[in-house]
């Protein structure tokens, strides 16, 4: 996604996800003082006065813009000001589970992928130049001539989406066309959703084969198995080798951690085990699995989460060396 401006103040993690208020309004083309459309599309994170900790902001509260350029918002419910507010697409937010928990897979795909504010802006721009694009999007023919998302192609979703939509639209238009950033964003967001499912940051359950007597939790490793495909229209898990639908009516669930009013993503403590080596490569893997996109957190806060999750003490410098490995600059 588009990188937000760097925050270089001491003790702060550079925010690579989200927009300041003025940029978010430009993206959606809305009034510079209207928060409602932004709160409907983005997840809001900000910090309070004299506090460097970024927290989620409840979009249902009575919010007003105090300073558009500095992205300052006031919550009239309790007269609290929020500073450096970031507007983050849900799929990139640390609390993404709050927005997909309880949704069927195909509904979640529309909500956090195709209705993503960045994806939507890119779609509108592409549709003006290539009207037939809407047909393929409505049919969910995004990665091939059908509505199937093949797990075996997950590492190449950006290229796959770009190539298919370009070729399909060019064939209809009978001329060379450009879809801008739209295919890259759809492919990237879809890959991100699969990464969240594989890492267990989003859970899922469904009915296994013909048994509809109870919902069963889906092993997260299945989201990386090459023999499976996802029917984007129905949200079913299909075995491409046998053609059999193995999981039906898939619903996404939130894992057992919660975002509290004064804390960020506090996981349930894991059972004790022999701590793994704390080389930067290991720390980077932990960071990638827990946060595919760099979260708006202090280095000290990430350090506390790592030590709580792994029962292993590491130095701040070790974590800082691992961060570029986990989230390389693009």
C-alpha positions as CSV (number, residue, x, y, z in Angstrom):
1,X,0.0,0.0,0.0
2,X,1.0,3.6,-0.2
3,X,3.5,4.5,2.5
4,X,2.6,7.2,4.9
5,X,5.1,10.0,5.6
6,X,7.9,8.9,7.9
7,X,7.7,9.9,11.6
8,X,11.3,10.4,12.6
9,X,10.8,11.5,16.2
10,X,12.7,9.6,18.8
11,X,11.2,6.4,19.9
12,X,8.6,6.1,17.1
13,X,8.3,3.4,14.5
14,X,8.2,4.8,11.0
15,X,4.5,4.5,9.9
16,X,4.4,2.7,6.6
17,X,0.7,2.0,6.5
18,X,-2.0,4.6,6.2
19,X,-2.6,8.3,5.3
20,X,-2.8,11.5,7.1
21,X,-6.3,13.2,6.9
22,X,-5.6,15.5,4.0
23,X,-4.1,12.7,1.9
24,X,-7.1,10.4,2.7
25,X,-9.6,13.0,1.6
26,X,-7.7,13.5,-1.6
27,X,-7.8,9.7,-2.2
28,X,-11.5,9.5,-1.8
29,X,-12.3,12.9,-3.3
30,X,-14.4,14.0,-0.3
31,X,-14.9,17.2,1.6
32,X,-11.9,18.3,3.6
33,X,-14.0,18.5,6.8
34,X,-16.1,15.4,6.5
35,X,-14.9,12.4,8.5
36,X,-17.9,10.2,7.9
37,X,-16.9,8.6,4.5
38,X,-13.3,8.2,5.8
39,X,-14.5,6.5,9.0
40,X,-16.6,4.1,6.9
41,X,-13.6,3.1,4.7
42,X,-10.5,3.3,6.9
43,X,-9.3,2.2,10.3
44,X,-8.3,5.1,12.5
45,X,-5.2,5.1,14.7
46,X,-3.8,8.0,16.6
47,X,-2.0,9.2,19.7
48,X,-3.1,11.3,22.6
49,X,-1.3,14.4,23.9
50,X,2.1,13.7,25.5
51,X,1.8,10.1,24.5
52,X,3.8,8.3,21.8
53,X,1.6,5.2,21.9
54,X,-0.7,4.8,18.9
55,X,-4.1,3.4,19.6
56,X,-7.3,2.5,17.6
57,X,-10.0,5.2,17.6
58,X,-13.6,4.2,17.8
59,X,-15.2,5.5,14.5
60,X,-18.7,5.4,16.2
61,X,-17.8,8.2,18.6
62,X,-18.6,11.8,17.8
63,X,-15.4,12.8,15.9
64,X,-14.6,16.1,14.4
65,X,-11.6,17.5,12.5
66,X,-9.6,20.1,14.4
67,X,-6.6,20.5,12.0
68,X,-6.7,18.8,8.6
69,X,-3.1,19.4,7.7
70,X,-1.7,17.9,11.0
71,X,-4.4,15.2,11.0
72,X,-5.7,16.2,14.4
73,X,-9.1,15.0,15.4
74,X,-11.2,15.7,18.5
75,X,-13.5,13.1,20.1
76,X,-16.5,15.2,21.3
77,X,-17.7,12.2,23.3
78,X,-15.1,12.8,25.9
79,X,-13.4,15.9,24.6
80,X,-10.1,14.1,23.9
81,X,-7.8,15.1,21.0
82,X,-6.1,12.6,18.8
83,X,-2.9,13.6,17.0
84,X,-1.1,12.3,13.9
85,X,-4.2,10.3,13.1
86,X,-3.6,7.7,10.5
87,X,-6.3,6.4,8.1
88,X,-5.4,2.7,7.4
89,X,-7.1,0.3,5.0
90,X,-8.6,-2.5,7.2
91,X,-6.5,-5.3,5.6
92,X,-3.4,-3.4,6.6
93,X,-4.5,-2.5,10.2
94,X,-3.1,-4.3,13.3
95,X,-6.7,-4.9,14.4
96,X,-7.9,-6.3,11.0
97,X,-9.6,-9.2,12.8
98,X,-12.2,-6.8,14.1
99,X,-13.4,-6.1,10.5
100,X,-13.5,-9.7,9.2
101,X,-14.5,-11.7,12.3
102,X,-17.9,-13.3,11.7
103,X,-18.0,-12.6,7.9
104,X,-18.2,-15.4,5.3
105,X,-15.1,-15.5,3.2
106,X,-16.7,-14.2,0.0
107,X,-18.2,-11.3,1.9
108,X,-14.9,-10.5,3.6
109,X,-13.2,-10.6,0.2
110,X,-15.5,-7.9,-1.2
111,X,-15.3,-5.8,2.0
112,X,-11.6,-5.7,2.7
113,X,-10.1,-6.4,-0.8
114,X,-12.4,-5.1,-3.5
115,X,-13.9,-2.4,-1.4
116,X,-10.6,-1.3,0.1
117,X,-10.3,2.5,-0.3
118,X,-7.1,2.3,-2.3
119,X,-8.4,-0.5,-4.5
120,X,-11.6,1.4,-5.0
121,X,-9.9,4.6,-6.1
122,X,-7.7,2.7,-8.5
123,X,-10.7,0.8,-9.9
124,X,-12.6,4.0,-10.6
125,X,-9.6,5.5,-12.4
126,X,-9.2,2.3,-14.5
127,X,-12.9,2.0,-15.3
128,X,-13.0,5.4,-17.0
129,X,-10.3,4.3,-19.4
130,X,-11.4,0.6,-19.7
131,X,-15.2,0.3,-19.2
132,X,-15.2,-3.5,-19.7
133,X,-13.1,-4.0,-16.5
134,X,-16.4,-3.8,-14.5
135,X,-17.6,-7.0,-16.2
136,X,-14.7,-9.1,-15.0
137,X,-14.7,-7.7,-11.5
138,X,-18.4,-8.4,-11.1
139,X,-17.9,-12.0,-12.2
140,X,-14.8,-12.2,-9.9
141,X,-12.7,-13.3,-12.9
142,X,-9.7,-11.6,-11.3
143,X,-6.9,-14.2,-11.6
144,X,-8.1,-16.3,-14.5
145,X,-11.2,-17.1,-16.7
146,X,-13.2,-18.2,-13.7
147,X,-13.8,-17.2,-10.1
148,X,-11.2,-19.6,-8.7
149,X,-8.2,-18.3,-6.6
150,X,-5.6,-21.1,-6.8
151,X,-3.4,-21.3,-3.8
152,X,-0.5,-22.7,-6.0
153,X,-0.3,-19.2,-7.6
154,X,-0.4,-17.3,-4.3
155,X,3.3,-16.2,-4.6
156,X,2.5,-14.7,-8.1
157,X,-0.9,-13.2,-7.5
158,X,0.1,-9.6,-8.5
159,X,1.5,-10.8,-11.8
160,X,-1.3,-13.2,-12.3
161,X,-4.0,-10.6,-11.7
162,X,-2.2,-8.0,-13.8
163,X,-1.7,-10.3,-16.8
164,X,-5.2,-11.9,-16.8
165,X,-7.1,-8.6,-16.5
166,X,-4.9,-6.8,-19.0
167,X,-5.2,-9.6,-21.6
168,X,-9.0,-10.1,-21.0
169,X,-9.8,-6.4,-21.2
170,X,-7.5,-5.8,-24.2
171,X,-9.3,-8.6,-26.0
172,X,-12.6,-6.9,-25.5
173,X,-11.4,-3.4,-26.3
174,X,-9.4,-4.5,-29.3
175,X,-6.6,-2.1,-28.4
176,X,-3.8,-1.6,-26.0
177,X,-5.1,-0.7,-22.5
178,X,-3.7,0.4,-19.1
179,X,-5.4,-0.6,-15.8
180,X,-3.0,1.5,-13.7
181,X,-2.4,0.2,-10.2
182,X,-5.7,-1.7,-9.9
183,X,-4.4,-5.3,-10.7
184,X,-1.3,-4.9,-8.5
185,X,-3.4,-3.7,-5.5
186,X,-6.0,-6.5,-5.9
187,X,-3.2,-9.1,-6.2
188,X,-1.2,-7.7,-3.3
189,X,-4.2,-7.3,-1.0
190,X,-5.3,-10.9,-1.7
191,X,-1.9,-12.2,-1.0
192,X,-1.9,-10.3,2.2
193,X,-5.2,-11.9,3.3
194,X,-3.9,-15.3,2.6
195,X,-0.8,-14.5,4.7
196,X,-2.9,-13.4,7.6
197,X,-4.9,-16.7,7.4
198,X,-1.7,-18.8,7.1
199,X,-0.1,-17.0,10.1
200,X,-3.2,-17.5,12.2
201,X,-3.9,-13.8,12.7
202,X,-7.3,-14.5,11.1
203,X,-8.9,-17.9,11.8
204,X,-11.6,-19.7,9.8
205,X,-14.1,-22.5,10.2
206,X,-16.6,-24.3,7.9
207,X,-18.4,-27.4,7.1
208,X,-16.2,-30.3,6.0
209,X,-17.4,-32.0,2.9
210,X,-21.0,-33.2,3.3
211,X,-21.1,-32.9,7.1
212,X,-23.2,-29.9,8.1
213,X,-23.8,-31.0,11.7
214,X,-21.0,-28.8,13.1
215,X,-18.5,-26.2,12.1
216,X,-14.9,-27.2,12.2
217,X,-11.9,-25.0,12.6
218,X,-9.8,-25.0,9.4
219,X,-6.1,-25.8,9.9
220,X,-4.3,-22.7,9.0
221,X,-1.7,-24.6,6.9
222,X,-4.4,-25.4,4.3
223,X,-4.3,-21.8,3.2
224,X,-0.8,-22.5,1.8
225,X,-1.5,-26.0,0.3
226,X,-1.0,-26.0,-3.5
227,X,-3.8,-28.5,-4.2
228,X,-6.5,-26.2,-3.0
229,X,-8.3,-23.3,-4.6
230,X,-10.9,-20.8,-3.2
231,X,-14.2,-20.2,-5.0
232,X,-14.4,-16.4,-4.6
233,X,-18.1,-16.4,-5.4
234,X,-19.2,-19.0,-2.9
235,X,-16.3,-18.8,-0.4
236,X,-15.7,-22.6,-0.6
237,X,-12.4,-24.5,-0.5
238,X,-12.0,-26.8,-3.5
239,X,-9.5,-29.5,-4.1
240,X,-8.3,-28.8,-7.6
241,X,-6.9,-32.3,-8.0
242,X,-10.2,-34.1,-7.3
243,X,-12.6,-31.3,-8.1
244,X,-14.3,-31.9,-4.8
245,X,-15.5,-29.1,-2.5
246,X,-13.9,-30.0,0.8
247,X,-14.9,-27.0,2.9
248,X,-18.2,-25.1,2.6
249,X,-19.6,-21.9,4.1
250,X,-16.3,-20.7,5.4
251,X,-16.5,-18.0,8.0
252,X,-13.6,-15.9,9.2
253,X,-13.0,-15.6,13.0
254,X,-11.0,-13.3,15.2
255,X,-8.1,-15.0,17.1
256,X,-7.9,-14.9,20.9
257,X,-6.4,-11.5,21.3
258,X,-8.1,-8.2,21.7
259,X,-7.6,-4.5,21.2
260,X,-8.2,-2.8,24.5
261,X,-8.8,0.9,25.1
262,X,-5.2,1.4,26.3
263,X,-3.3,-1.5,24.7
264,X,-2.4,-2.8,21.3
265,X,-3.0,-6.4,20.3
266,X,-2.3,-8.2,23.5
267,X,-2.1,-11.9,22.6
268,X,-3.1,-14.8,24.9
269,X,0.2,-16.0,26.4
270,X,1.5,-19.2,24.7
271,X,2.5,-22.3,26.6
272,X,6.1,-22.3,27.8
273,X,8.6,-24.0,25.5
274,X,12.3,-24.0,24.9
275,X,13.1,-20.5,23.5
276,X,14.3,-20.4,19.9
277,X,17.5,-18.6,19.0
278,X,17.1,-14.9,18.8
279,X,19.0,-14.1,15.7
280,X,17.7,-11.2,13.6
281,X,16.3,-13.7,11.0
282,X,14.2,-15.4,13.7
283,X,12.9,-12.1,15.0
284,X,12.1,-11.0,11.4
285,X,10.1,-14.2,10.8
286,X,8.1,-13.5,14.0
287,X,7.5,-9.9,12.9
288,X,6.3,-11.0,9.5
289,X,3.9,-13.6,10.8
290,X,2.4,-11.3,13.4
291,X,2.4,-8.1,11.3
292,X,2.6,-8.6,7.5
293,X,2.5,-4.8,7.3
294,X,4.6,-2.6,9.7
295,X,2.2,-1.6,12.5
296,X,2.0,1.9,14.0
297,X,3.9,0.9,17.2
298,X,6.9,1.9,19.2
299,X,10.0,-0.2,19.0
300,X,9.7,-0.7,22.8
301,X,6.2,-2.0,22.4
302,X,7.2,-4.5,19.7
303,X,10.0,-5.6,21.9
304,X,7.6,-6.3,24.8
305,X,5.3,-8.3,22.5
306,X,8.2,-10.4,21.2
307,X,9.4,-11.2,24.7
308,X,5.8,-12.0,25.8
309,X,5.1,-14.3,22.8
310,X,8.5,-16.1,22.8
311,X,9.5,-16.0,26.5
312,X,12.9,-14.8,25.2
313,X,14.7,-11.5,26.1
314,X,16.3,-9.6,23.2
315,X,18.0,-6.3,22.9
316,X,16.4,-3.3,21.3
317,X,19.2,-3.2,18.8
318,X,18.5,-6.8,17.8
319,X,14.9,-6.0,17.1
320,X,15.9,-2.8,15.1
321,X,18.2,-4.9,13.0
322,X,15.5,-7.4,12.3
323,X,12.9,-4.8,11.2
324,X,14.4,-4.1,7.7
325,X,14.4,-7.8,7.1
326,X,10.7,-8.2,8.0
327,X,9.6,-5.0,6.2
328,X,12.0,-4.1,3.5
329,X,11.6,-0.8,1.8
330,X,10.0,-1.0,-1.6
